[in-house]
Amino acid sequence: MRPDGTLWLNISDTYAGKSNQGDYIAPKNPKGRNGQAVALNNKVEGCKPKDMIGIPWMLAFSLRESGWYLRNDVIWVKENPMPESVKDRCSRCYEHIFLFSKSKKYFFDYKAISEPIAPTTVERLKRGINDGKKYGKPVPGQPQQQTINRPREHGSITDDMINPLRNKRDVWIINTVPFKGGHYAAYPPKLVETCLLASCPVGGVVLDPFFGSGTTGLVAKQLNRRYVGIELNPDYTNLAYARIGGEI
């Protein structure tokens, strides 16, 4: 990776003692993610059965210990999550997306993913500035005798004088989208797009070592970025080829 490169990491959590599912076969993924037959979370050191393991944070801390800079814990909220038939805890509707950097200084285009400010924020800024205040506090050099409804001597603050964008927050509400291919958990393109716009310049290269159905490659191609994908499931590899070529 380039010295100014970044890593976006998403990995799901699970519970200890879940074991395998006996004779049950998931209709959308009958062979498992990569054809595995036995679940590896049957027995987990330090965890009791039914304990949430904390895999995302365990991995994040391990990477930080090995030299990566842990820069963000983004919460990816899904308003249409997969249903869970559980009665003794809340259903899960979010996942962690960690941002790591290789160096202290790295490429990050915050402007590319800036989000609109709320209309109420615009009105609050206009009222505050026109009253000689900023966010309710006096602004040095501004007359303090003005009222909220009285414009400044040289005119009122208008919408085009206020930056309509703000830095993107670390909670992203991005719903999953239907995918007709044979992959049970394809990333929504909007999620990948956000990461690429922020961390990969035009013409840059993005590596996805768990390529799956090829969403990263598809979005990278659309955004004029180059990509390298690695996938050990041959069915998914064929799916990605077809999908990026526009056949699926």
Buried (B, 14 or more C-beta within 10 A) or exposed (E): EEEBBBBBBBBEBBBBBBEBEEEEEEEEEEEBEEEEEEEEBEEBEEBEEEEEBBBBEEBBEEBEEEEBBBBBEBBBBBEEBEEEEEEEEEEBEBBBBBBBBBEEEBBBBEEBBBEEBEEEEBEBBBBBBBBBBEEEEEBEEBEEEBEEEEEBEEEEBEEEEBEEEEEBEEEBEBEBEEBEBBBBEBBBBEBBBBBBBBBBBEEBBBBBEBBBBBBBBBBBBEBEBEBEBEBEBEBBBBBBBBBBEEEB
